[in-house]
């Protein structure tokens, strides 16, 4: 049998078990065109039946399209049947919570997932409306559920959707369970053979209970702050507005054109606060209303970016690392040591290392993990015991790990407002507090270089070449290599001596969710001299100069 015949046979086999009329029509037409010699249709069909979406980082994300290698009702039904089978084989029964965002297909997918879980014997509680991912994460933990499922693709393009899984206790899915669930999915038959039963109930208190808990993060005296906000067409606007109001922050302004959920994300090219241009509207609003702080959420509101005014009268977005050390210092400064005598803070190997110095100053424990909150929530002894704060540079912050075991953009925004308001009452700002931290702990300049490599073999070969012949010097400083294989496909290059100035560090890894090679750069320069202001200016200049040199060398290394 030729390759073309195998593709047609796989498509027809999938069509025989299809459960959605529109998807059946879409794949049938593509199959007909391919069978009639349309080469473009044949190539597209081959991709549609080339396996299934990888069940990796917390679950799956894939383009919305018919066929086994896409995100559609049949894939959701089979994925849920696999998850249910895996839970039952482990002797796990009980409640499963299902939620969804406002993306194309999310509501229908959530209903399908709930129906499958009901038929499999689980008590299923469904969130009653499109809600942020951290609401689902908290509900899973609060109800003592055996699992949670959120239908979302976070900040992916509008053409995508996804299926995110939380384990018991609301912890993000982690290896080896992801591979075990993927194996269980592969054993599921056609989608139309999977039993479904509409016996689930809504969990109406999910959002009110979440908001009540977020408000508890803020101490007395909140308010007195003007905040500009964008939800980037996602589901975070109303929950954040309510959370801020309950916490005492009522002077809020939202970007009107981006406030309501819209799965097409019409005003941004990519609905990700990290992307250039995505936060332009909220910064413009912040200038127009003379705000004290700007807040940008991603579409499912699990990430949060902050914008601050500059001395020159403009505005800029803080990097994730800058927000990370500000909030980490704030949490450690305000935590009750009677109830948390041995606090732990954590970040990832690709984030700024300033949090380590901050933790040392507060006599707190510190840990670094691989990228992803599935690892951060297991920092320290592997259980996350004593964890009070964790962040990763990609705008993810966990500020309340006892209740939400994942990144939480809404709780982060509320806590950031408390910090900004507290500083304002003391006559200072977030930017000035960041400067104080740099003076104490050194200027940590960071940058990310992203190289798009659509061919997986090209990414793999680049990593192999770097391992065979790593550089021995970067930015004028001797460096040593640390290879994290086989635990992770990560290469770390960092200073090998005792130099106080520069201290270059480069972390290189293939992305787990996108066709990219990512390089994370850092330089550290201490602030010296009796004049703190001029010393800080000089240190920042030197750190940026070294980072520019490091960036040029790394781009050459990866042929960028």
C-alpha positions as CSV (number, residue, x, y, z in Angstrom):
1,X,0.0,0.0,0.0
2,X,1.4,3.4,-1.0
3,X,1.8,6.3,1.4
4,X,-1.1,8.1,-0.3
5,X,-3.4,5.1,0.1
6,X,-2.4,4.8,3.8
7,X,-3.3,8.4,4.4
8,X,-6.7,8.0,2.7
9,X,-7.4,4.9,4.7
10,X,-6.6,6.6,7.9
11,X,-8.8,9.5,7.1
12,X,-11.7,7.2,6.2
13,X,-11.3,5.2,9.4
14,X,-11.4,8.4,11.4
15,X,-14.5,9.6,9.5
16,X,-16.3,6.4,10.3
17,X,-16.2,7.3,14.0
18,X,-16.7,11.1,13.7
19,X,-19.3,12.6,16.0
20,X,-19.6,16.2,14.7
21,X,-21.4,16.9,11.4
22,X,-19.3,20.0,10.5
23,X,-16.0,18.2,11.2
24,X,-17.2,15.2,9.2
25,X,-18.1,17.4,6.2
26,X,-14.7,19.3,6.5
27,X,-12.6,16.1,6.5
28,X,-14.8,14.4,3.9
29,X,-14.2,17.2,1.4
30,X,-10.5,17.2,2.1
31,X,-10.4,13.4,1.6
32,X,-12.3,13.7,-1.7
33,X,-10.0,16.3,-3.1
34,X,-6.9,14.3,-2.0
35,X,-8.3,11.2,-3.6
36,X,-8.9,13.1,-6.8
37,X,-5.2,14.1,-7.1
38,X,-5.2,17.6,-5.4
39,X,-1.6,17.7,-4.1
40,X,-2.3,20.5,-1.7
41,X,-5.3,18.6,-0.2
42,X,-3.2,15.5,-0.1
43,X,-0.4,17.2,1.9
44,X,-3.0,18.8,4.2
45,X,-4.7,15.5,4.8
46,X,-1.4,13.7,5.5
47,X,-0.8,16.3,8.2
48,X,-4.3,15.9,9.6
49,X,-3.9,12.1,10.1
50,X,-0.2,12.2,11.2
51,X,-0.7,10.9,14.7
52,X,-2.4,13.0,17.4
53,X,-1.5,16.1,19.4
54,X,1.3,15.4,21.8
55,X,0.0,15.1,25.4
56,X,2.8,17.1,26.9
57,X,3.1,20.3,28.8
58,X,0.0,20.0,31.1
59,X,-2.1,18.5,28.2
60,X,-2.5,19.3,24.5
61,X,-2.7,22.3,22.3
62,X,-3.5,22.1,18.6
63,X,-5.1,23.9,15.6
64,X,-8.9,23.8,15.5
65,X,-9.5,21.4,12.6
66,X,-11.1,18.1,11.9
67,X,-9.0,14.9,12.0
68,X,-6.9,13.1,14.6
69,X,-4.1,15.6,14.6
70,X,-6.2,18.6,15.6
71,X,-8.3,20.1,18.3
72,X,-12.0,19.0,17.8
73,X,-14.8,17.2,19.5
74,X,-13.7,13.7,18.6
75,X,-10.2,14.4,19.9
76,X,-11.6,15.9,23.1
77,X,-13.9,12.9,23.6
78,X,-11.1,10.3,23.1
79,X,-8.7,12.4,25.3
80,X,-11.2,12.5,28.1
81,X,-11.9,8.8,27.8
82,X,-8.2,8.1,28.1
83,X,-7.9,10.4,31.2
84,X,-10.9,8.7,32.7
85,X,-9.5,5.2,32.0
86,X,-6.2,6.2,33.5
87,X,-7.8,7.5,36.7
88,X,-9.9,4.4,37.1
89,X,-7.0,2.0,36.5
90,X,-5.2,3.8,39.4
91,X,-8.3,3.2,41.6
92,X,-9.1,6.9,41.6
93,X,-12.8,7.8,41.8
94,X,-14.5,11.0,42.9
95,X,-15.0,14.5,41.6
96,X,-13.6,16.0,38.4
97,X,-13.9,19.7,37.7
98,X,-14.3,21.0,34.2
99,X,-13.9,24.6,33.0
100,X,-13.4,26.5,29.8
101,X,-12.4,29.9,28.4
102,X,-14.0,31.8,25.6
103,X,-12.1,30.4,22.6
104,X,-13.7,28.9,19.6
105,X,-15.2,25.5,20.6
106,X,-14.3,25.7,24.3
107,X,-17.9,25.5,25.6
108,X,-18.8,22.6,23.4
109,X,-15.5,20.8,24.2
110,X,-16.1,21.3,28.0
111,X,-19.6,19.8,27.7
112,X,-18.2,16.8,25.8
113,X,-15.5,16.2,28.4
114,X,-18.1,16.4,31.2
115,X,-20.4,14.0,29.4
116,X,-17.6,11.4,29.0
117,X,-16.5,11.7,32.6
118,X,-20.1,11.3,33.9
119,X,-20.5,8.2,31.8
120,X,-17.2,6.9,33.3
121,X,-18.7,7.1,36.8
122,X,-17.2,10.4,38.1
123,X,-19.0,13.2,39.8
124,X,-18.5,16.1,37.5
125,X,-18.7,19.8,38.4
126,X,-18.6,22.2,35.5
127,X,-17.8,25.9,35.9
128,X,-20.9,27.8,34.8
129,X,-19.4,30.3,32.3
130,X,-16.1,31.0,30.6
131,X,-13.7,31.7,33.5
132,X,-9.9,32.1,34.0
133,X,-7.8,29.0,34.3
134,X,-6.7,29.8,37.9
135,X,-10.4,29.6,39.0
136,X,-10.5,26.0,37.7
137,X,-7.1,25.3,39.4
138,X,-8.4,26.5,42.7
139,X,-11.8,24.7,42.4
140,X,-10.0,21.4,41.8
141,X,-8.0,21.9,45.0
142,X,-10.9,23.3,47.1
143,X,-13.3,20.4,46.2
144,X,-10.7,17.7,46.8
145,X,-11.2,16.6,43.2
146,X,-9.2,13.8,41.7
147,X,-8.6,15.9,38.5
148,X,-9.4,19.1,36.8
149,X,-9.8,19.8,33.1
150,X,-9.6,23.3,31.5
151,X,-10.4,23.8,27.8
152,X,-8.0,26.6,26.8
153,X,-5.0,27.4,24.7
154,X,-3.9,30.3,27.0
155,X,-2.2,32.9,24.8
156,X,-1.9,30.9,21.6
157,X,-3.3,32.3,18.3
158,X,-7.1,32.3,17.7
159,X,-6.8,29.3,15.4
160,X,-5.8,27.0,18.4
161,X,-7.4,25.5,21.4
162,X,-6.2,23.1,24.1
163,X,-7.0,20.7,26.9
164,X,-5.2,21.3,30.2
165,X,-5.2,18.7,33.0
166,X,-4.7,19.2,36.8
167,X,-4.1,16.3,39.1
168,X,-5.5,15.8,42.6
169,X,-4.8,18.8,44.8
170,X,-4.9,21.1,41.8
171,X,-1.2,20.3,40.9
172,X,-0.3,20.7,37.2
173,X,0.2,17.5,35.3
174,X,3.8,16.1,35.4
175,X,5.8,13.2,34.1
176,X,5.4,10.3,34.0
177,X,1.6,10.7,34.3
178,X,1.4,12.7,31.0
179,X,2.9,9.7,29.1
180,X,0.7,7.3,30.9
181,X,-2.4,9.2,30.0
182,X,-1.2,9.5,26.4
183,X,-0.9,5.7,26.3
184,X,-4.4,5.4,27.7
185,X,-5.7,7.7,25.0
186,X,-4.1,5.5,22.3
187,X,-6.2,2.5,23.6
188,X,-9.5,4.3,23.2
189,X,-11.6,3.4,20.2
190,X,-13.5,5.6,17.8
191,X,-15.1,8.7,19.3
192,X,-18.6,7.5,18.5
193,X,-18.1,4.4,20.6
194,X,-17.2,6.4,23.8
195,X,-20.1,6.5,26.2
196,X,-21.4,9.9,27.2
197,X,-23.9,10.9,29.8
198,X,-25.3,14.4,30.6
199,X,-25.4,14.0,34.4
200,X,-23.1,16.8,35.6
201,X,-23.8,19.8,37.7
202,X,-22.6,23.4,37.6
203,X,-20.3,24.7,40.4
204,X,-21.8,28.1,40.8
205,X,-19.7,29.1,43.8
206,X,-16.4,28.6,41.9
207,X,-15.8,32.3,41.1
208,X,-17.1,33.9,44.3
209,X,-15.0,31.6,46.4
210,X,-12.0,32.3,44.3
211,X,-12.5,36.0,44.6
212,X,-13.0,35.9,48.3
213,X,-9.6,34.1,48.7
214,X,-7.8,36.6,46.4
215,X,-9.1,39.5,48.5
216,X,-7.5,37.9,51.6
217,X,-4.1,38.3,50.1
218,X,-4.3,42.1,50.6
219,X,-3.7,43.7,54.0
220,X,-5.5,46.7,55.4
221,X,-5.3,50.0,53.7
222,X,-5.7,48.9,50.1
223,X,-6.8,51.5,47.6
224,X,-5.6,54.9,46.6
225,X,-4.3,53.6,43.3
226,X,-5.4,54.2,39.7
227,X,-5.0,51.2,37.6
228,X,-5.3,50.7,33.8
229,X,-6.1,47.2,32.7
230,X,-6.4,45.1,29.5
231,X,-7.7,41.5,29.3
232,X,-6.6,41.1,25.7
233,X,-10.1,39.9,24.6
234,X,-9.9,37.1,27.2
235,X,-12.0,36.1,30.2
236,X,-10.1,38.0,32.9
237,X,-11.7,41.5,32.8
238,X,-14.8,41.0,34.9
239,X,-13.1,38.7,37.5
240,X,-10.2,41.1,37.9
241,X,-12.4,44.1,38.2
242,X,-14.4,42.3,40.9
243,X,-11.2,41.1,42.7
244,X,-9.8,44.6,42.7
245,X,-13.0,46.1,44.0
246,X,-13.3,43.5,46.8
247,X,-9.7,44.3,47.8
248,X,-10.4,48.0,47.9
249,X,-9.1,49.1,44.5
250,X,-12.0,50.9,42.8
251,X,-10.2,53.5,40.6
252,X,-9.8,51.2,37.6
253,X,-10.0,51.8,33.8
254,X,-10.2,49.0,31.2
255,X,-9.2,49.1,27.5
256,X,-12.8,49.1,26.1
257,X,-11.8,47.5,22.8
258,X,-10.1,44.6,24.5
259,X,-12.4,44.1,27.5
260,X,-15.0,41.6,26.3
261,X,-14.1,38.0,25.4
262,X,-13.6,37.7,21.7
263,X,-12.0,34.4,20.4
264,X,-10.7,36.2,17.2
265,X,-8.5,38.6,19.3
266,X,-9.1,41.3,16.7
267,X,-6.9,44.1,18.0
268,X,-3.7,42.1,18.6
269,X,-1.6,40.0,16.3
270,X,-0.8,37.6,19.2
271,X,-2.8,37.7,22.4
272,X,0.3,37.5,24.6
273,X,1.5,40.4,26.8
274,X,5.1,39.4,26.0
275,X,4.6,40.1,22.3
276,X,5.6,43.5,20.8
277,X,2.6,45.7,20.5
278,X,0.2,43.6,22.6
279,X,0.3,46.1,25.5
280,X,0.3,49.3,23.5
281,X,-3.4,50.0,24.1
282,X,-3.1,49.6,27.9
283,X,0.0,51.8,28.1
284,X,-1.8,54.5,26.1
285,X,-4.8,54.2,28.4
286,X,-2.5,54.5,31.4
287,X,-1.0,57.7,30.0
288,X,-4.4,59.1,29.2
289,X,-5.9,58.6,32.7
290,X,-2.7,59.3,34.6
291,X,-2.7,55.8,36.1
292,X,-0.2,54.6,38.7
293,X,0.0,51.1,37.3
294,X,-0.9,49.2,34.1
295,X,-1.9,45.6,34.2
296,X,-2.2,43.2,31.2
297,X,-3.6,39.7,31.5
298,X,-3.4,37.0,28.9
299,X,-6.6,35.5,27.5
300,X,-7.1,32.8,30.2
301,X,-5.8,35.2,32.9
302,X,-3.1,33.0,34.3
303,X,-0.3,35.4,33.2
304,X,0.1,39.0,34.3
305,X,2.3,41.8,33.0
306,X,2.8,45.1,34.8
307,X,3.5,48.5,33.2
308,X,5.0,51.4,35.1
309,X,5.6,55.2,34.4
310,X,9.1,56.3,33.5
311,X,11.0,59.3,34.7
312,X,10.8,60.7,31.1
313,X,7.0,60.8,31.3
314,X,6.4,57.6,29.3
315,X,5.5,54.1,30.2
316,X,7.1,50.7,29.9
317,X,6.3,47.1,30.7
318,X,8.3,45.4,33.4
319,X,10.0,42.2,32.4
320,X,8.8,39.1,34.1
321,X,12.0,38.9,36.0
322,X,11.6,42.4,37.3
323,X,8.0,41.7,38.5
324,X,9.3,38.4,39.9
325,X,11.9,39.9,42.3
326,X,9.5,42.8,43.3
327,X,6.8,40.4,44.3
328,X,9.2,37.8,45.8
329,X,10.7,40.5,48.0
330,X,7.2,41.7,48.9
331,X,5.9,38.3,49.9
332,X,9.0,37.6,52.0
333,X,8.7,41.0,53.7
334,X,5.1,40.6,54.7
335,X,4.8,36.9,55.4
336,X,3.9,35.7,58.9
337,X,6.9,33.8,60.1
338,X,4.9,32.2,62.9
339,X,2.7,30.3,60.4
340,X,5.5,30.1,57.8
341,X,8.7,29.7,59.8
342,X,10.8,28.2,56.9
343,X,9.4,29.8,53.7
344,X,10.5,28.7,50.3
345,X,10.6,30.8,47.1
346,X,11.4,29.3,43.7
347,X,12.0,30.2,40.1
348,X,13.3,28.4,37.0
349,X,16.7,27.9,35.5
350,X,15.9,30.4,32.7
351,X,14.8,33.2,35.0
352,X,16.9,35.9,36.7
353,X,18.9,34.6,39.6
354,X,18.3,37.8,41.7
355,X,15.5,36.0,43.6
356,X,18.2,33.8,45.1
357,X,20.0,36.8,46.6
358,X,16.7,38.3,47.7
359,X,15.8,35.0,49.5
360,X,19.2,34.9,51.2
361,X,18.7,38.5,52.5
362,X,15.3,37.4,54.0
363,X,16.9,34.1,55.4
364,X,14.5,32.1,53.3
365,X,15.0,29.0,51.2
366,X,15.4,29.2,47.5
367,X,15.2,26.6,44.7
368,X,15.5,26.5,40.9
369,X,13.6,24.1,38.8
370,X,13.2,23.2,35.1
371,X,10.8,25.5,33.2
372,X,7.1,25.1,33.9
373,X,4.9,25.4,36.9
374,X,4.5,21.6,37.1
375,X,8.1,21.7,38.4
376,X,7.9,24.9,40.4
377,X,5.0,23.6,42.4
378,X,7.2,20.7,43.4
379,X,10.2,22.8,44.4
380,X,12.3,22.2,47.4
381,X,11.9,18.6,48.6
382,X,9.8,17.7,45.6
383,X,6.5,18.4,47.2
384,X,6.6,22.2,47.3
385,X,6.5,22.2,51.1
386,X,6.7,25.7,52.6
387,X,6.4,27.3,49.1
388,X,5.1,30.8,49.4
389,X,6.0,32.3,46.0
390,X,7.2,31.1,42.6
391,X,7.6,32.7,39.2
392,X,9.0,32.2,35.8
393,X,10.2,34.9,33.5
394,X,7.4,34.3,30.9
395,X,5.0,36.4,33.1
396,X,3.8,33.5,35.3
397,X,3.5,34.1,39.0
398,X,2.1,31.9,41.8
399,X,1.4,34.2,44.8
400,X,-0.9,31.9,46.7
401,X,0.4,28.3,46.4
402,X,-1.7,27.0,49.3
403,X,-4.8,27.6,47.2
404,X,-3.8,27.9,43.5
405,X,-1.0,25.5,42.6
406,X,-0.2,27.3,39.3
407,X,0.4,30.7,37.8
408,X,-2.5,33.1,38.6
409,X,-2.7,36.4,36.7
410,X,-5.6,37.8,38.8
411,X,-4.1,37.2,42.2
412,X,-0.8,38.5,40.9
413,X,-2.4,41.7,39.7
414,X,-4.1,42.3,43.1
415,X,-0.9,41.7,45.0
416,X,1.0,44.0,42.7
417,X,-1.6,46.7,43.3
418,X,-1.2,46.2,47.1
419,X,2.6,46.6,46.7
420,X,2.3,49.7,44.5
421,X,-0.2,51.3,46.9
422,X,2.0,50.5,49.9
423,X,5.0,52.0,48.2
424,X,3.0,55.1,47.2
425,X,2.0,55.7,50.8
426,X,5.7,55.6,51.6
427,X,6.4,58.1,48.9
428,X,8.1,55.8,46.5
429,X,7.3,53.6,43.4
430,X,7.8,50.2,41.9
431,X,10.6,51.5,39.8
432,X,12.3,53.0,42.7
433,X,11.9,49.8,44.8
434,X,13.4,47.9,41.9
435,X,16.4,50.3,41.9
436,X,16.9,49.6,45.6
437,X,16.9,45.9,45.0
438,X,19.5,46.3,42.2
439,X,21.7,48.4,44.5
440,X,21.5,45.6,47.1
441,X,21.7,42.6,44.9
442,X,23.4,43.8,41.7
443,X,22.0,44.7,38.3
444,X,20.7,41.5,36.6
445,X,20.1,42.2,32.9
446,X,18.3,39.5,31.0
447,X,17.3,38.9,27.4
448,X,15.6,36.1,25.5
449,X,16.6,35.1,21.9
450,X,14.1,33.0,20.0
451,X,15.1,31.2,16.9
452,X,12.2,29.8,14.8
453,X,13.1,26.3,13.6
454,X,10.1,24.5,12.1
455,X,12.1,21.3,11.4
456,X,12.5,19.4,14.7
457,X,15.6,17.7,13.3
458,X,17.2,21.2,12.8
459,X,16.6,22.0,16.4
460,X,18.0,18.7,17.5
461,X,21.1,19.1,15.3
462,X,21.7,22.6,16.7
463,X,21.7,21.2,20.2
464,X,24.0,18.3,19.2
465,X,26.5,20.7,17.7
466,X,26.5,22.9,20.8
467,X,27.1,19.9,23.0
468,X,30.0,18.7,20.9
469,X,31.7,22.1,20.7
470,X,30.5,24.4,23.4
471,X,32.2,27.8,23.8
472,X,34.8,28.2,26.5
473,X,34.4,32.0,26.7
474,X,31.4,34.4,26.5
475,X,31.5,38.2,26.8
476,X,35.1,38.0,27.7
477,X,34.6,35.6,30.6
478,X,35.6,31.9,30.8
479,X,32.4,29.7,30.9
480,X,31.7,26.1,31.8
481,X,29.0,23.9,30.4
482,X,26.3,22.1,32.3
483,X,24.3,19.6,30.3
484,X,20.9,18.5,31.8
485,X,20.5,15.5,29.6
486,X,18.8,13.1,30.0
487,X,16.6,14.8,32.5
488,X,15.9,17.7,30.1
489,X,17.1,18.9,26.7
490,X,18.8,21.9,28.2
491,X,22.3,23.3,28.0
492,X,23.6,25.9,30.5
493,X,26.7,28.0,29.9
494,X,27.9,30.1,32.8
495,X,30.9,31.8,34.2
496,X,33.6,29.4,35.4
497,X,35.6,31.8,37.6
498,X,35.1,34.2,40.5
499,X,34.6,37.3,38.4
500,X,32.4,39.8,40.1
501,X,31.6,41.7,36.9
502,X,29.7,40.2,34.0
503,X,29.0,36.7,35.3
504,X,27.4,35.6,32.0
505,X,24.8,32.8,31.9
506,X,23.1,31.4,28.9
507,X,20.4,28.7,28.9
508,X,19.6,27.1,25.6
509,X,16.6,24.7,25.1
510,X,14.1,23.8,22.4
511,X,10.6,25.0,23.2
512,X,8.2,22.4,24.4
513,X,5.1,24.0,22.7
514,X,6.4,25.9,19.7
515,X,8.8,25.3,16.8
516,X,11.5,27.4,18.3
517,X,14.9,27.3,20.0
518,X,15.1,29.5,23.0
519,X,18.1,31.1,24.5
520,X,18.0,32.9,27.9
521,X,20.8,35.4,28.6
522,X,21.8,37.0,31.9
523,X,24.7,39.3,33.0
524,X,25.2,40.5,36.6
525,X,27.1,43.7,37.6
526,X,27.4,44.8,41.2
527,X,26.6,48.5,42.1
528,X,29.8,50.1,43.5
529,X,31.0,53.4,44.8
530,X,29.7,55.7,47.5
531,X,27.2,57.4,45.3
532,X,24.3,55.0,44.9
533,X,22.7,56.8,42.0
534,X,25.8,57.2,39.9
535,X,26.9,53.7,40.8
536,X,23.6,52.2,39.7
537,X,23.7,54.1,36.5
538,X,27.2,52.9,35.7
539,X,26.3,49.3,36.7
540,X,23.2,49.3,34.4
541,X,25.2,50.7,31.5
542,X,27.9,48.0,32.0
543,X,25.4,45.2,32.4
544,X,23.6,46.2,29.1
545,X,26.9,46.6,27.3
546,X,27.9,43.0,28.4
547,X,24.5,41.7,27.5
548,X,24.7,43.2,24.0
549,X,28.1,41.5,23.5
550,X,26.7,38.2,24.9
551,X,23.6,38.5,22.7
552,X,25.8,38.9,19.6
553,X,27.9,35.9,20.4
554,X,24.9,33.7,21.2
555,X,23.2,34.7,17.9
556,X,26.3,33.5,16.1
557,X,26.3,30.3,18.1
558,X,22.8,29.3,17.0
559,X,23.2,30.8,13.5
560,X,20.5,33.4,14.1
